[in-house]
Amino acid sequence: MEIRLTFIFQKVPEGYIGFVQELPGANTQGTTLDEARRNLQEAVELVLDANRALSERSLQGQDVIREPFLIRAA
């Protein structure tokens, strides 16, 4: 699966803040750019896992159709 996301980093007095342009809720900070980058990768995983868990709970006991969906970069 290929999904292309855009990480945005901004230099601040404490180091760097970062967020994912296409994924609200995925944001972090770090004292170095490398630390902020690692933290943001983890934040993406946590947001996706949390959203998946919330969805599973809301669909529990319902008859649904699941289909894979691939996002290809333009």
C-alpha angles and dihedrals in degrees: 000000000000123000119167116207130177119234113204119199128187126191113234131172091263094050124272137339121201141185140174112250094211099039117061112210095032103110137126147153139231140181090238132032090245092053092047090049092051091045091050092052088054091046091055091053092048094049092048092047092048092048090049092051092048090049093049091052093049092049096045111133094008127119105241138164116231121202130177115242123200122199113206122197116243 
